Amino acid sequence: MNKTSLSPQINRILSIDIIRGIAVLCILVMNIQSFAMISAAYLNPTAYGDLTGFNKAVWTISHVLADQKFMSVFSMLFGVGIILFCDSVEKRGYRPTRFYYRRLFWLFTFGLIHGYLFWHGDILVAYAVCGALAFLFRKLSPMILLVLGLIIFTIPSFNYWLFGSSMEMWPPEAVDRLNLTWAPTEEVIENEITALTGGLAAQLKWRIPETFKMQTYIFFIWLGWRAFAMMLIGMALFKIGIFSIGFSKKFYGIISLMVLPVGYSLIIHGVNKNFEANWSVEYSMFFGSQWNYFGSLFVAIGYLALLMLLTKYFKMSLLSKVGKMAFSNYLLMTIVCTVVFYGFGNFGNVDRLGQLVIVFVVWTLVLIFSWSWLKYFYFGPIEWLWRYLTYGNKPAFVRKRN
């Protein structure tokens, strides 16, 4: 069999492209806070900026509707992608292992470039590492995948409970460092703003250690476990047919009505508890954050069911184009936000309401870019490059025009 048979456009599952497109757009609702404000403000909304009136409303709505939800959806879709990739390669008579790990090597490489040069909140490295492990579980039964995923999902919660419960036994200097991270002083805030509105050298001096912390410490206590768990859960849901057209509209409607109220109730309760605790590091970082952590799982499942229901009523072809180019669009959003906040010196100067306006502007750019690009090309630019690096030969790129 000729190697070129590996590279044609894979038959797409429209519902997955639509969900992926919505997820990559909605991830920006939370990521914009990391681009626009000091790092502490992402976890502790009282650490920086105005949190009253419209700004408080924007934070509350984005937290309830988006925080960790669309990252979870995207992680589940990554797990689905593992199965689809392997099935596609195997149907062409190849063993998927070498191609899959080559694919992840380049994802890891893109992630390093993205994280260290552009934005410390990169998720690609975590996906590459977790995806390398999730690949080994792909042939397990749906029930085993689901149980394993749910068990692994609880590990970050245990870590946070352990840290929070033992805080009184920490050395004083460790507590001081944590307090400074959670609620930084004016000097620390000013140093971060100065670095990220300065030249490239100043930005890299701040960004490199922050990115390294994200890819090591945060990965091992929280991000890696959650991403890996959601990949396994995504595989399980795909294997039982959740992403297919086999289930009825009534089924998806019932699922969404069952889990969304549970998730939202947990999250809203957590918001109230955190404000009652005045967002203290002792409660809100370790214990108060768990309401959203577990609530987001219910909401992510509810979103999947709701979106599958909507795909039965609406074509949403434009959103499917965004999903086909999710990798390119993810990086495009980083480039736009990097220019707006770091290049033009707006970091630390845009409140939450203003950030929401920028989100809508970026969404418009992404929709226009995706629609225009796929009129002339089969793949997004990064998708094409990634496929080329994975298989070692150039897939068709430019659409033939009549």
KAPELIN-V641187 format. One record per residue. N is the residue number from 1. RES is the residue in one small letter. PSI is psi in whole degrees, 0 to 359 (* if undefined). NEAR is the number of other C-alpha atoms within 10 Angstrom. Layout:
BEGIN
N;RES;PSI;NEAR / N;RES;PSI;NEAR
END
This chain:
BEGIN
1;m;134;8 / 2;n;139;7 / 3;k;333;12 / 4;t;343;12 / 5;s;352;12 / 6;l;340;23 / 7;s;356;18 / 8;p;164;13 / 9;q;126;12 / 10;i;141;11 / 11;n;122;8 / 12;r;151;11 / 13;i;111;12 / 14;l;317;20 / 15;s;323;25 / 16;i;320;22 / 17;d;319;22 / 18;i;312;24 / 19;i;319;26 / 20;r;321;27 / 21;g;315;24 / 22;i;319;20 / 23;a;315;25 / 24;v;328;23 / 25;l;313;24 / 26;c;339;20 / 27;i;329;20 / 28;l;334;24 / 29;v;323;23 / 30;m;320;23 / 31;n;330;18 / 32;i;328;20 / 33;q;323;22 / 34;s;325;19 / 35;f;321;25 / 36;a;335;26 / 37;m;166;25 / 38;i;154;21 / 39;s;326;21 / 40;a;332;18 / 41;a;343;19 / 42;y;317;21 / 43;l;326;15 / 44;n;97;19 / 45;p;346;18 / 46;t;358;18 / 47;a;336;21 / 48;y;140;19 / 49;g;174;16 / 50;d;136;13 / 51;l;52;17 / 52;t;165;10 / 53;g;229;9 / 54;f;325;13 / 55;n;319;17 / 56;k;321;16 / 57;a;317;14 / 58;v;315;19 / 59;w;314;22 / 60;t;313;17 / 61;i;316;12 / 62;s;323;16 / 63;h;313;19 / 64;v;316;22 / 65;l;330;21 / 66;a;326;21 / 67;d;116;23 / 68;q;350;22 / 69;k;309;27 / 70;f;334;28 / 71;m;321;22 / 72;s;316;26 / 73;v;315;28 / 74;f;322;24 / 75;s;319;27 / 76;m;320;27 / 77;l;329;26 / 78;f;318;25 / 79;g;318;28 / 80;v;319;23 / 81;g;328;18 / 82;i;313;20 / 83;i;316;17 / 84;l;319;18 / 85;f;311;14 / 86;c;318;18 / 87;d;319;14 / 88;s;316;15 / 89;v;318;19 / 90;e;324;14 / 91;k;337;11 / 92;r;10;14 / 93;g;17;13 / 94;y;156;16 / 95;r;132;13 / 96;p;345;18 / 97;t;308;15 / 98;r;323;12 / 99;f;321;20 / 100;y;314;19 / 101;y;333;16 / 102;r;319;17 / 103;r;316;20 / 104;l;327;22 / 105;f;316;18 / 106;w;328;18 / 107;l;317;20 / 108;f;317;19 / 109;t;314;15 / 110;f;320;18 / 111;g;319;21 / 112;l;315;21 / 113;i;314;14 / 114;h;313;21 / 115;g;311;23 / 116;y;334;21 / 117;l;332;15 / 118;f;308;23 / 119;w;128;24 / 120;h;346;24 / 121;g;16;19 / 122;d;140;23 / 123;i;351;22 / 124;l;320;22 / 125;v;316;25 / 126;a;319;23 / 127;y;321;24 / 128;a;315;22 / 129;v;312;19 / 130;c;323;24 / 131;g;327;23 / 132;a;324;19 / 133;l;319;13 / 134;a;329;22 / 135;f;325;18 / 136;l;344;10 / 137;f;1;15 / 138;r;337;20 / 139;k;2;11 / 140;l;161;14 / 141;s;155;13 / 142;p;319;19 / 143;m;317;14 / 144;i;318;14 / 145;l;317;25 / 146;l;315;21 / 147;v;315;15 / 148;l;316;15 / 149;g;315;23 / 150;l;322;17 / 151;i;311;12 / 152;i;326;19 / 153;f;329;24 / 154;t;347;16 / 155;i;313;16 / 156;p;325;20 / 157;s;319;20 / 158;f;318;15 / 159;n;314;15 / 160;y;321;18 / 161;w;319;16 / 162;l;315;12 / 163;f;313;17 / 164;g;320;17 / 165;s;334;14 / 166;s;5;10 / 167;m;325;15 / 168;e;345;11 / 169;m;0;9 / 170;w;153;11 / 171;p;145;9 / 172;p;323;11 / 173;e;329;9 / 174;a;319;11 / 175;v;319;16 / 176;d;319;12 / 177;r;319;12 / 178;l;315;15 / 179;n;322;15 / 180;l;328;14 / 181;t;321;17 / 182;w;317;23 / 183;a;80;21 / 184;p;152;19 / 185;t;168;13 / 186;e;323;10 / 187;e;316;9 / 188;v;319;14 / 189;i;314;18 / 190;e;322;13 / 191;n;319;12 / 192;e;316;21 / 193;i;317;21 / 194;t;318;17 / 195;a;315;19 / 196;l;357;27 / 197;t;7;18 / 198;g;198;16 / 199;g;177;13 / 200;l;320;15 / 201;a;318;11 / 202;a;320;14 / 203;q;314;21 / 204;l;325;20 / 205;k;326;13 / 206;w;318;17 / 207;r;322;23 / 208;i;308;17 / 209;p;328;13 / 210;e;319;18 / 211;t;318;22 / 212;f;320;16 / 213;k;319;14 / 214;m;320;21 / 215;q;358;23 / 216;t;280;14 / 217;y;307;12 / 218;i;324;13 / 219;f;316;21 / 220;f;334;16 / 221;i;340;16 / 222;w;296;19 / 223;l;313;20 / 224;g;315;23 / 225;w;315;20 / 226;r;313;26 / 227;a;317;30 / 228;f;316;26 / 229;a;315;28 / 230;m;328;29 / 231;m;316;33 / 232;l;318;33 / 233;i;320;29 / 234;g;318;30 / 235;m;315;30 / 236;a;314;25 / 237;l;322;22 / 238;f;318;20 / 239;k;332;20 / 240;i;1;13 / 241;g;15;12 / 242;i;327;17 / 243;f;6;22 / 244;s;179;15 / 245;i;10;13 / 246;g;333;9 / 247;f;151;13 / 248;s;165;11 / 249;k;322;17 / 250;k;320;10 / 251;f;310;13 / 252;y;324;21 / 253;g;317;17 / 254;i;316;13 / 255;i;312;16 / 256;s;321;22 / 257;l;335;14 / 258;m;315;13 / 259;v;329;19 / 260;l;314;22 / 261;p;324;15 / 262;v;311;16 / 263;g;311;24 / 264;y;323;19 / 265;s;315;15 / 266;l;315;21 / 267;i;314;26 / 268;i;321;18 / 269;h;319;14 / 270;g;320;22 / 271;v;313;21 / 272;n;317;12 / 273;k;321;18 / 274;n;321;21 / 275;f;325;13 / 276;e;327;11 / 277;a;6;14 / 278;n;31;12 / 279;w;44;21 / 280;s;145;18 / 281;v;325;21 / 282;e;321;18 / 283;y;306;16 / 284;s;324;24 / 285;m;316;20 / 286;f;323;20 / 287;f;315;19 / 288;g;333;23 / 289;s;343;20 / 290;q;336;20 / 291;w;316;21 / 292;n;327;25 / 293;y;310;22 / 294;f;324;18 / 295;g;325;25 / 296;s;332;29 / 297;l;314;22 / 298;f;316;21 / 299;v;320;29 / 300;a;317;26 / 301;i;319;23 / 302;g;319;26 / 303;y;317;23 / 304;l;313;23 / 305;a;317;23 / 306;l;318;19 / 307;l;322;20 / 308;m;322;24 / 309;l;316;21 / 310;l;326;17 / 311;t;341;18 / 312;k;343;12 / 313;y;327;9 / 314;f;145;8 / 315;k;317;13 / 316;m;46;16 / 317;s;326;15 / 318;l;319;15 / 319;l;328;23 / 320;s;328;24 / 321;k;321;26 / 322;v;318;31 / 323;g;323;25 / 324;k;333;24 / 325;m;31;28 / 326;a;319;24 / 327;f;311;18 / 328;s;319;20 / 329;n;325;25 / 330;y;314;18 / 331;l;325;17 / 332;l;317;16 / 333;m;323;21 / 334;t;315;21 / 335;i;314;15 / 336;v;312;15 / 337;c;325;25 / 338;t;317;20 / 339;v;314;14 / 340;v;313;16 / 341;f;322;20 / 342;y;319;23 / 343;g;316;17 / 344;f;3;12 / 345;g;28;17 / 346;n;359;19 / 347;f;128;23 / 348;g;358;22 / 349;n;0;14 / 350;v;121;16 / 351;d;179;18 / 352;r;325;23 / 353;l;318;16 / 354;g;324;13 / 355;q;322;21 / 356;l;322;21 / 357;v;317;11 / 358;i;323;19 / 359;v;313;21 / 360;f;323;14 / 361;v;315;11 / 362;v;319;18 / 363;w;316;19 / 364;t;316;12 / 365;l;317;16 / 366;v;317;22 / 367;l;316;18 / 368;i;316;13 / 369;f;314;17 / 370;s;313;24 / 371;w;314;18 / 372;s;316;12 / 373;w;314;16 / 374;l;354;17 / 375;k;332;12 / 376;y;343;13 / 377;f;152;15 / 378;y;327;20 / 379;f;158;23 / 380;g;159;22 / 381;p;318;15 / 382;i;323;16 / 383;e;317;16 / 384;w;313;20 / 385;l;318;15 / 386;w;317;19 / 387;r;319;21 / 388;y;314;16 / 389;l;330;16 / 390;t;313;22 / 391;y;342;19 / 392;g;5;15 / 393;n;158;13 / 394;k;117;15 / 395;p;161;19 / 396;a;140;15 / 397;f;306;16 / 398;v;130;12 / 399;r;142;12 / 400;k;134;9 / 401;r;137;6 / 402;n;*;3
END
